[in-house]
Amino acid sequence: MRWSKCDLRAAMIIAAAVTVLRSTTFAATPQWSNFAGDAQHTADSSVASDNLGAIRWQTPVDLDPQYSTSGELLIHYGSPLVTATNNVIVPVKTGATGGFQIDALSGSTGSSLWTATTDYILPPTTGWTPSYAPALTPTNRLYYAGAGGTIYYRDNADTATPSAPTQIAFYGTAAYQADPSVFNSSVYINTPITSDSAGDIYFGFRVSGIAPAGSGLPSNAGGIARIAANGTTTFITATAAAAPASNASSITTDVMNCAPALSNNGSTVYMTVSNAPNAIAGAGDLVALNSTTLAPEAAVPLLDPTSGKSAWLADDGTASPTVGPDGQVYIGVLENPFPANNDRGWMLSFSSNLSQSDTPGSFGWDDTASIVPSSMIPSYTGTSKYLLMTKYNNYAGIGTGNGVNQIAILDPNATMTDPVTGATVMKVVESIAGVTPDADKVADGYPDAVDEWCIDSAVVDPATDSVIAGSEDGKLYRWDLATNTFTQMVTLTSGLGEAYTPTMIAADGSVLAINNATLFDIVPEPGTIAILAVCGLAAISRRRRAPISAQDRRP
């Protein structure tokens, strides 16, 4: 390719402009502060993403990944966070069966700024490795879990010199300090931490065995805890949290990996609780608590919408509540009986006070829905102000599953008949299947099977009308909702099954994604920005990218 003098001059001008833009002061608050971005778990980015072109840097999120005999990673990786100054805070698993540290990296170079070791101990599990997920507050205070159900925090986390760590126990720091070993062997934080707009944090905990004497904690059970910005602590048992529900006496614990969510006004915290501590799955409730006192406000049993039986809440899942702009609460569950819905589960929908159950989505149990402003789809003619993005896998060989694994946009206020169960479900506005054929499933007689979308949350970019999500084929895709096509793709690895991962957008517009135990930072190809709308060159609109070519669609 030969560039004209005009092209080269345009390249130099734009390169200089990009350098200036990248070096300007960022917003005062974190760009990505929680699992799924914010306390409502909307996964919406306030920063427009750059084109997906090349890997700028990469860093491990697991120093000792444990692959199954079939080569899969059975783990939920915690979400990296992005500070106001575009530093990326990465939770890193360090050992085969546990051990975690926090790495703070420069978002522009991936170079190390600081590392915090932790004494965190994983809770007893029956299957997958749970998520270890810290949180940032609006003042860039970083909270992360420690041993014995304790929490550490560091101020100035967006600098190269954060403060020394301070340790807090939600049941009483003095009690922990009096006998750390007994708490370390019995009390565990087992969910991502969620921070609210006031700097308070929320998380779930479990007690394995007999609770330490005098702690007030429940034995062989769990609950939800809060630490205020001023250090005040409180907690409630799962049984007490479910008090407004008819089945409260059977509820014993919080649900593994379920990140608490806050209402839009911050007054209510939502969480799931169940009757099966340290088990694969159990029946349970969605609870609503006063966000200051944790006093119960409402609780509703989570039921399979077709059978009416108790839905399953799985410790191996990743579903957390999502709160819509109108206050509606969405939560994923697993179907009962299994696999009546092809292992897709359901995404249940409730009013903000949990008094009304609305139309479910037909996939949900291991995914947290993202919020999509309806304006992102110009062809949409419905009445909803927002839509929901979720993965929409249809697992080959489970029930009637055919392996056509998709991601989808659903209308929470419109209905259709689900082709698998015949149930009335949220209407699919758009859906798109994965690109890469699943060779094993194709060989098993499922000719249209494609690799799965193993995501626990996918970032929504309203500025580009797109969703960015990773697939088991090792590629990261931009799904343009205006055209319902994959318009960009970048290869991260050769592909790997099962690990549940999020996608994020950094403060400088780069895209962050995890694949095969590695975090990748994605930016445009060098020089590609320079060939836009300068000296008469045709611009490529961020809102109307060309689809991936047939050649690019080949695995």
N, C-alpha and C positions, 0 to 999 in steps of 0.2 A: 504494500500500500504506500503510495506517494502522497505526502501532505503538501499543500500549497503554503506559501508564506503566510497567507491569511489564517490557515488552519493552525500553523505553528504559533503565530501571534496569539490566536484565540486560546490555545492550550496554555501558553505562559500566563495570560491574563487570568484565566479561570483558575489555574493552579495557585496563583498568588492569592486570588480571592478566597479560595477554599482554605488556604493556610491561615488567612486572617480570621475567617469564620470559625475555624477549629480552635483558635487561641483566645476567642472572646470569653467573657465571663458567662458561666451557665446560670441557670435558675438557682434560687436560694434553697430549695427543697429537693430531696432525692428524686431522681427520674424513675427509679424502680425500687420501691421500698419494702415490698412484701411478696410472698407467693402470689402469682397472678397480678402483680403490679401494685395493687392497692388493697385497702381494708375491705372493699366490697368484692374483690377478686374479679374485676371486670376485664383485666388483661388489655385494657385500652392504653395506647401510647400517646402521650402529649407531644412527642417528637416525631417528625416524619422520618421514615427509614430511607437509607440510601439504597441504590441498586445493589443486587446480590451479584457480586462479581468475583471476589477473590478472598482468600483467608489472610487476614492481616497478622493475626497471632493466634496461638492456641496454648492451652494449659490443661494439665490433668485435673479432673475432679475426683479421681479415685486412684490412689497410688498402688493398690493391690486388688484390682477387680477380680471377682470370683465368677468365672464362667461355668455354666452348667455343662453337662456332658454333650449337649447338642450345640454348645457354643453361644448360649444366650446369657444375658446379664439380668438376673432377677433382683432388681433394685429400683428404688425411687430416688432420683437425685434431687437434692434441694435446689431451690432457685437461687442463682446468683442475684446480687443486688447492684444497683448503680447509684452512686452518690451525685450530689449537685455538681461536683467538679469533674464528673465523668470518670471517677475511679470505680473499678469493678470489684466487688467483694464476693469471694468465691468460697463456699463451704467445700472442704476436701476430705474425703475418706482416706485414712492413712494406713489402715491395717486390713487383714483378711476378714476379720469378724467384728471390726469396729475401730474406734480411734478416729478423731476428727480434728482438723485445724481450719482456721480461717485465713485465707490469703487475700490481701488487698493489692490490686494491680492497677497500673496506669491504663486507662481505657484506650489511649491512643497508641501505646507501644506494647502493652502486655508485660512491662517490666515490673518487678516486685517493689512494693512500697513498704509493706510490713506483713508479718505473719503472727497470728495468735494461736498458740497451742490450746487445746481444751482437754478437760478431764471427763468429757461426756461419755456415758456408757449407754449402749443401745438397750432398749427394753427387750424382754423375752418375746420372741416371735415364733410363729409356726411356719413361716414361709419366707416371703420377700424381705429384703433389708429395707427398713423404713426410711423415710425422708429426714434429713437433718437440715433444717432451714431457718436461718437467722432472719432478723428484721431490722430495718432502719426507721428512726423516727424523723419528723420534720426538722429537728435540730441536728440531724446526722449523728445521733447516738445509736450505736450498734448494740443490739441484744442478741445473745446466743446462748444455747443450752449447755449446762454443765452436769456434773455427776450429782446423784442424790436428789434430782428434781430441782437443782439450783439454776439460776440464771446469772450470767455475767453481762456487764455492759461496759462499753468504752465510748467516751465522748471524742469529738473531733475525728470521727471515723473517715471523713473525707479528706484528711490530710495525711502526710507521711509520718506524722508523729502523734498518733492518738493517745489519749490518756491511759494510765494504768488501769487494768480491769478491776471492777467492783463486783463482788458476788452477793447475790440475794437469794434467800430461800422463801418461797411463797407461803410456807407454813410457819416461818419464823427463822431468821438467820441464826439467832442464838441457839435454838434447838439443834440446828444442823451442826454448828461449830462445836457443840458439846459432845457429839458422837458421830462424826462424818461417816465412819465405816458402816454403821447400821443403816443409814439413809442411802448410802451409795449402793448397797446390795438389795434395796427394796423399792426405792422411789425413782421413777423415770419420767422424763418429758417425752411424749411420743407423738407430737404433732408439730407442724411448722408453727413458728411464733408469728402473731399478727399484731402490728402496731396501728394505733388510730391517729387521728389528726391532732390530738392533744399530747401525744407522746406516751400514752398508756399502752401496755401490751397484754395479750391474751394467749393462752395455750392450753392444751390438754395434758393430763398426767395420769399415770397408772402406778398402783402399788402392787408389787408381786409378793405374796405371802402376808405375814402378819405385819401390820403397820407399826412403826416405831412407837414405843410407849410415850404418851403425852403429846403426840404430834397433832392429834385430832384428825388424822388421815384415815380413810377407810381401808380395811384389810382386803386383799384380793379384789380390788375394785379401782375406780378412777374418778376423774372429774375435770373441772375447768377452773383455771386460775387466772388472776389478774394482778399485774404489778403497775401501779400508777407511776407517772413521771416523777413524783416526789418520793418514791420508794415505798409507799403504802401498799400492803398486800392483802389479798383476800382470795378465798377459793370456795367452791361448792362441789359436793359430791354429785356424781351423775344421777344417783337415785333422787336426790333432792331437786336437781335441775329438772327432772321429768315429772315432778309432783303434779302439775296440772293435767297430765295424761292419765288415761284409765289404766295403763299398764305399768305405772311408775314403780310399783313394788318389785317388778322383775328386772328393772334397769340397774346395771351395776357400774358401767364404765364408759369412758369416751371412746370414740372410734379412731383407730390408728390412722395417721396421715391426714386427718381432717383438720384443716386450718380454720379457726374461728373466723367468722365474717361479721362486719359491722353494718348496721343500717346507715342510710345516707346521712342522717342527722347525728349519727354516732351514739344514739341513746340505747340501742339494743344490740346485743351480740348473739349470733346464731351459731349452733354447733350440733353435731349428731352424737347420740349416746346409744349404747346397746346393752344387751344382756349376756354378752359373751367375752369376758376378759381373757386375754391370752389364748384366743381360739381363732379359727380361720374366719368365721362369720357368725353373726347373730342377728336377731330381730332388734328393732330399736325405734328411736324417736328423733325428730328434729325439735330442738328446744330454743326458746327465745328468753334471754336473760337481761335484766337491767345492766347496762354496761358499766355502771359505777359500783353497784353493790353486789352484782351477780344474783340478785333475787329473781326467782322464776316469774316470768310474765306469761308464757304460753308454752305448750308442748303438744305435739301431734304424732301419733304412731305413723310410721312409714309403711304403707301397704302397697302390694302389687296391684296395679289398677285393673288387671283383668281377672285375677283369681280372688282378690279381696283378702288374701293371706298376708301375713307379715312379710315384707320384703327383707332381703338379706343385706346387712351392712358388713362389708368385707374388710378385714384388716389388711388384705393384700391389694386393696383398691387405693385410689387417689382422690376420690370425689370430695370436694369441699363446697360449702354453700356459695352461690353467686347471688348478689343483690342487684336487681335491676334499677334503672333510674327512677322508676315509679314505686320502688320499695318491694316489688315482688321477689320472692326467694325461691331459688332453684337448687335442687340437690339430687345427686345421682344415687341410685340403689341398684341392687342385683335382683333379678326376678325370682319369684317363688310360685310354682315349682320351677326348678332349673332343669334343662335350659329351654324353657318354653318360649323365650324370646331370643334364642340363638346366642345366649351369653352376652347380650347387648345391655341388659338391665333396662332401667327407665330413668328419665330425668323428671322428677316430680316438681310440681309448681304450687306455691302457696302464697296467699296474701301476707302482707307484712306482719300481721298479728297472728298468723297461722290458723285463722278461723275458717278459711276457705281454701279448698283444694281445687286446682284448675287443671286444664288439659296437660297431660304428660308428654314429654318427648320420648321417642322410641329408642334412645341410646343414652346411657349416662353413668353407669356404676363406677367406672374407673377414669372419669374425666371431669374436669371443672369447666363449665360453660363460660364462654367469653361473650361480652356485650358488643353488638354491632349496630351502630346508628343506621336506621333504615335508609338514610340519605346516601349511604355507601353503595346502594344498588339502584341506579337510576331507573331501571325498569320496574321496580317494585311499586305496586299500586294499592297495597293494603293500607290498613289504618294504624298499624303499630308504629310507635315512635322509635322503637329499637327492636332488633332481632337477636337471635342467639346463635353463636358458632359452637359446634361440638364435633368431635369425631363421630363417625357413623360406620364403624367396621361391621362386617357381616361375616363372621369367622367361618371359614370353610370346614365342613365336617362336624360342626356343632349344631344340632337340630337340623334345620333346613338351610343353614348358612352356605353361601356359594363362593365366599372368598372375595367378593367385590367390595373391598374396603374403601370407604369414602370419608370425606369430611363434608359437613353440611351446614347450611344456614337455615334456621327454623323460625317460623313466625309463632310466637307464644299466644297469639290471639286469633289464629286461624287453624282450621282442622283438616285432616285427611284420614283416610282409612289405612292403617298400617298393613303392608302386604304380608308381613310375617305372622302377625297375631290376629289381624282383623279388628284391632282396637282402634278407637278414635284417638288420634295423636296430633301433636303440633305439625302443621303443614311444612313440608320442605319447600323453601323458596329457591334455593340452589343447592346442588351437591356436585361433587367431583371425585372421581375414583383415583386411586394411586396410579402411578405410571409404570412401575416395574413389576413384571410378572413374578409371582411366587412359584419358583420352579418345582418345589416339593409338592405344593397343592395342585399345580397343573398336572403333574405326574400322577396324582391321586384321583384325577378325574374331574377337576374343577378348572375348566379351560380359561375362565375369565379371572381367576384368582390373582390378586396383586398383593404386594407387601403391605403390612399393616401401618396404620398411623398410631405409633406408641407414644402419645403425648399426654401430659397431665394438664397442660394449659397452653394455649396458642395465642400469640400476640396479635392484636388488631391494630391496624394503622389507618385511621380515618383519613389522614392527609393523602394517602395514595389509593384509597378504596381497596385495600388488600388485607389479607391475613397471611402470616408467615408461619409455616409449620414444617417440622421435620418428619421424615419417614424412616421406616426400618431399612430402606434401601440405601441409607447413608447419605441421602441428599436433602438439601433444604430448599423449600419451594415457596415462591410468592404466588398466592392465589388471588388473581384480580377479580373482584366481585362484579365489576362493571361488565366484564366480558365472560365471566365464569370460565376462565382458562388459567392454567399455570403459565405465567409470562416470564418468569425467571427461575433459574435453578443453579445451585452450586453444589458440587460434590464435596462432602466432608470426609467420608470414609468409604470403604467398600461395602458397608452395611452390617447391621447387627440387630438381632431380635430382642424384644421384650423390655429393655430398660425404659422407664417412664421419665420423660424429660420435658422441660418448658422451653419456650422461646421468648426473647426479650428484645427491646430496642434501647440502645445506650443513649446517653445525653448528646452525643455527637452524630447520631443517626446510624451508626453501625448496628448490625444485627448480631445478637448472641444466641448460640444454639449449642446443645450438647449431643454428642453421638460417640458411642464406644468409649465411655469414661473420660471424654475430653471436651472441654469448652472451646468453641471456636468463635472468633470475632470476624465478621464478614463485612467487607467494604467493596466499593466498585473496583473494577479492574483499573490499574494505573492508566491515566490518560483518558478514560471513557467519558468523564464529565466534560472534557474539553471539546468534544465533538457535538455539542448541543447548540442550537439556535444562535450561532455566532457567525458573522460574515456570510449570512445567507444559508448556513447549514440548517437542515430540517431538524426541528426539536422533537425529541421523544417525550411525549407528555407523561408525567409521573402517574397520571390517572388513566392512561390508555396505552399500556405497554403491549407490544406484539406478543402473541402466544408463543410458547416453545415450539420449535419446529419438529417435524416428524423424526428427524435424525436425533435431536436432543431427547426425544421421548423414549428412545431405545435404551434399555438398561445397560 
